[in-house]
Amino acid sequence: MTDHNMNTERMRRGFSAPDWRWLLILGALLIVGAVVAFLKPFEASLTAVAIAAGIFVLGGVLQLWIAFRDEGRTRGRAVSALMGLLILAFGVALLANPLAGIMSLTLMVAGFFLALGALRLWLGVQMRGQPGRGWIIASGAVSLALGVLVILAIPHMAGGMLGIFLGAELLSSGIGATAMALRLR
């Protein structure tokens, strides 16, 4: 079957799959990221905090810029500026105390894993009869399990626990994307 016919068939069935080559590249990159996180879990935790801090600082600055550029009501501008200051302060706090930031980010990652797992399970259920469905469901189950494990490990966790869980999530996502790409090929 030609690529055109395969794409037409997928669209007829209501599912437009991405190009399998891009999925394969994504899977490989996620697997490499997992290996790095497993080899250096504490550093992976600190890196995740630094990246999150940078994003919050950038978001806070952008929110402040929006507040001062807004020509609307004064109260709306003040609320927007206050939000910008809070976001900026959180980012600076993460940068100033990355070890405490690991705990804060761990709670956020637990929520992310739980939400990502639920969405993957939902997607898998919606893909009835489609190739790669089982991998998406399995990946969603792993994400949910990781979210629960992160929450349970928080009182006793070491600085590297977040890096290990991030590595497991990257590996699960990478294997899922790679398997789906090979199936679509």
N, C-alpha and C positions, 0 to 999 in steps of 0.2 A: 504494500500500500504506500502511496506517495505521501510526503509530508503534508501536502495540501489536503488530500483525502482524509488523513488522520486528524488534522485540525478541524476540518469540516465535521467529521464524525463527533469529535469532542464537543464542538459548539452545539451540534444537534442534540446531544445528550444533556446540555445545560452546564457543562463544565469546561472551562477554558484553561487548560494546563499551561504553565510557563514552559519556555524552551528548556529541555532536559539538560542542555549543556550548562546553562546558568545555574540550575539547581545543583548540578554536580560540582561546580566551582564553589558555590555557597557551602555545600556539604564538606568539601575538602578544607576550606578555610575554618569552618567551625571545629572540625576535628583537630586541626593544627592548634587552634586556640585552646582546646581542651587539654592537649598534651602539655602545652606550656603552663596552664593553670595547675595541672596535676604535679608537674615537676617543681613548681615554685608557688605553693598555695598561699603563704603569707604575703608574698610579693603580689600575687594576683588579687588578694583582698585589698592591699594598699593601693594598687593600681585602680581597682574599681572605685574606691573612695575618691581618689584623685580625679578620675574622669567625672564622677558624679558631682564633685565639688566644682570643677570647671564649668560644667553645664549649668549648675545653679548660679554661679557667679555671672556667667554670660546671660542667663535668663533674667536675673535681677537687674543687671545693667540695662538690658533691653526693655524690661518693664518700666524702669525709671525713665528711659528715653521716651517711651510711648506716653507716659504720664505728662512729661514736660512738653511734648509736641501736641498733645490733645488741646483742642480749642473749645472743649465742651464745658460743662458746669464745673465749678470749683470743687464741689464735694466729690464728684466722680474722679477728678484729677488727683485729689488728696488720697482717695482710696486706692487708686492705681499706683500712686507713689509709695504708699504704705506697703502694698503688696510687693512692689519692687524691692523695697528695703528689707522686708522679711526674707524674700528669696535670696537676696544678696548676702544677708547676715547668715543664713543657713549654709550657703556655699563657703563663706569665709570661716565659719565655725568648723566645717569639715576639713578645710585646709589647715586650720590652726591645731586641731586635735584629731588626727586621722584614726587613732585607736578608738576613740569614742565614736568617730564617724563610722567605723566598721560595724559597731552595734546598731547604729541608726540605719545604715545601709542594709544590714542583714534583715531587719524588719521589713524594709521596703522590698528587698529581693524575695522574701518569703511571700509577700503579697503578689509580687510579679509572677513567681512560679505558680501560685495557686490560680491566678487569673489566666495565665498562658495555658496551663494544663486544661482548665475548663473550656477555653476557646478551642484548643486542639481537639478535645473530645467532641465538642459540638460539631466542628468541621468534619471530623471523621464520621460521625453519624450522618451528616448531610451528604457524604460522598458514597452512599450505597452503590455497590457495583463498580466503583471506580478503582483503577490501579493505585496501589500505595495506601489505601484506606487503613489497613491494619497497622502500618508503620506510623501513620498520623495518630491513631488511637493509642498505640503503645507509647509514643512520644508524649502525648498528653497525660497518660497515666504516670509516667516517670516524672514529669513536671509537677503534678499534684503531690506525688510522694515526696519529692524534694522540698516542696513548700512546707509540708507537715514536718519533715525531718529538721528543717531549719528552725522552725518554731520550737520544736522539742529540744533542740541542741543549744538554744540561746543561753540558758543559765550556765551551762558548763563549757561553752565553746571556747576554743582557742582562736587566736588571730587568723589562723589559716583555714578554719572551717569554711568560711565564706568562699575562699578560693577553690576549695575542693568541690563544694556544691556548684559553683559556677562552672568548674571543669566538667562535672557530671552533666549539667544542663547543656553545655556546648557539645559534649560528645553525643548525647541523646539527639539533639537537634541535627548535628552533622550526619549521624548515621541515618536518621529519618529522611533528610534531604537527599543524601546520596542514594539510598535505596529507592526513593521515589523517582529520582532522575534516571537510574538504571532501568527501572520498570517502564518509564515513559519512552525510553530510547527505543 
